[in-house]
Amino acid sequence: MIVASKPADINFFHIAALKGAVSLECMGMKRHGRPATVVAREEFGLPKSMKKEAVLTFLKAKVEEMIAARHAEVSE
């Protein structure tokens, strides 16, 4: 079991979950309420014209960036 108690950990898992939801939307899955793509665009200030695949690419890069920053933190 993983416990995310630090704000940085909570933020990481939030973005990772958002990435997963956008990935499923790209595959054709739908959900009730607001689409994850819309949530991601609003949270990160991305343009409304940005396609789902571009939002997914952005979120993948964001997650990788956060992982790299965490590894740099640990190795110091």
For each residue, the residues with C-beta under 8 A, 3 or more apart:
1:
2:
3:
4: 9 10 12 13
5: 9 10
6: 9 10
7: 10 11
8: 11 12 70
9: 4 5 6 12 13
10: 4 5 6 7 13 14
11: 7 8 14 15
12: 4 8 9 15 16 63 66 70
13: 4 9 10 16 17
14: 10 11 17 18
15: 11 12 18 19 59 62 63 66
16: 12 13 19 20 63
17: 13 14 20 21
18: 14 15 21 22 36 39 40 43 59
19: 15 16 22 23 56 59 60 62 63
20: 16 17 23 24
21: 17 18 24 25 31 36
22: 18 19 25 26 36 37 40 52 55 56 59
23: 19 20 26 27 56
24: 20 21 27 29 36
25: 21 22 28 29 30 31 35 36 37 52
26: 22 23 52 53 56
27: 23 24
28: 25
29: 24 25
30: 25 35
31: 21 25 35 36
32:
33:
34: 38 39
35: 25 30 31 38 39
36: 18 21 22 24 25 31 39 40
37: 22 25 40 41 52 55
38: 34 35 41 42
39: 18 34 35 36 42 43
40: 18 22 36 37 43 44 46 55 58 59
41: 37 38 44 45 46 47 48 50 55
42: 38 39 45
43: 18 39 40
44: 40 41 58 62
45: 41 42
46: 40 41 50 55 58
47: 41 50
48: 41
49:
50: 41 46 47 54 55 58
51: 54 55
52: 22 25 26 37 55 56
53: 26 56 57
54: 50 51 57 58
55: 22 37 40 41 46 50 51 52 58 59
56: 19 22 23 26 52 53 59 60
57: 53 54 60 61
58: 40 44 46 50 54 55 61 62
59: 15 18 19 22 40 55 56 62 63
60: 19 56 57 63 64
61: 57 58 64 65
62: 15 19 44 58 59 65 66
63: 12 15 16 19 59 60 66 67
64: 60 61 67 68
65: 61 62 68 69
66: 12 15 62 63 69 70
67: 63 64 70 71
68: 64 65 71 72
69: 65 66 72 73
70: 8 12 66 67 73 74
71: 67 68 74 75
72: 68 69 75 76
73: 69 70 76
74: 70 71
75: 71 72
76: 72 73
